[in-house]
Amino acid sequence: MGTDQHQVAGNWNPKAWFAAFVAMPVIITGPGRYVTRAGEVVTIEMALQRHAFGCSGVYSTGQREEWHMSGRLMFDKETPNDIVGVAS
């Protein structure tokens, strides 16, 4: 079995994951309306531009969430609730 670029000797390598995460494009640039991978519109109320999950907002259902400025909810995989763009 091959070795994933994020593994070292078969073990998960957090430094490789973080490096890949930091290199992702910035999607959330400030407060406003954004769309998720699943097509739902969310309202971002606060957007910190640093590598933490500091972009907080709310879904149309009222549920609150925090995203990374890349739009990701999780750094190690894509989810339907990742933000992928600005809502029209």
N, C-alpha and C positions, 0 to 999 in steps of 0.2 A: 504494500500500500504506500502511496506517495506521501510526502510531507507537505502539509499546508504551509503557505508563507507566514502564517501567524503561529506556527508551532516551532519549538526547538526540541530536537530529540524526542518527538512525540508528545511533548507537553505544551500546553497553551502558553503563549508568550504575550503578556499584557503590553509590553513595550511596542511590539509590532502592531497590535490592534490600535493602540493609542496613536501611533504615528500615522496610520492609515486614516483614522478618524479626524485628526487635525488637518489633514490634507484635503478633506472634502470641501466642496464649494459652499459658500454661505447662501442660504435660502431666506432665512428670517433676518431681515435688515432693520426692522423696527416695528413698532406697533401697527396693527392693521389686520385686514382679513386675508387669510391664506387657505389653500385647499390641500386636503390630505390625499394620499395615494388612493384611498377608497372613494374620493369625491366629495367628502364632507367639508363644509366651510367652517373654519375655526377663527376666533378673534384673539389675536395676540395682544396682550395688554402691556407687557413689559418684555423687552428684548435686550439682554446683556450680550455684548459682543466679546465673549471670552469662551474658552473651551470648557464649559460646564453646562449643565442643563438649566440655564438661566432665562430661557424664553418661556414665559408663562402665559397661559391663555385659557380659553373656555370653548367647549363644543356648543353647538346649538341646543343640546340637551341640558346644559348647565354644568356638565362635568368639567372639572378643572384638570389641567395637565401641564407638564413642563417638558420642553423640547430643547435640544442642542441647536445652535444657530445654523447647523447644516440641515435642520428639519427632522433629524432622527430622534426617536424616542429611546432607542437602544443603540449602543455603539457597535454591537457585534452582529446585528442583523436588521434587515428591512422589515417594517410592519405596515399593515394597512393604514395606521394612524400617523405615519410619518408625513410631515408637511413637504410637499413637492413643488409648490409655486404660490404666487400671489393670486388671490381670487379676483375674478373680473366683475 
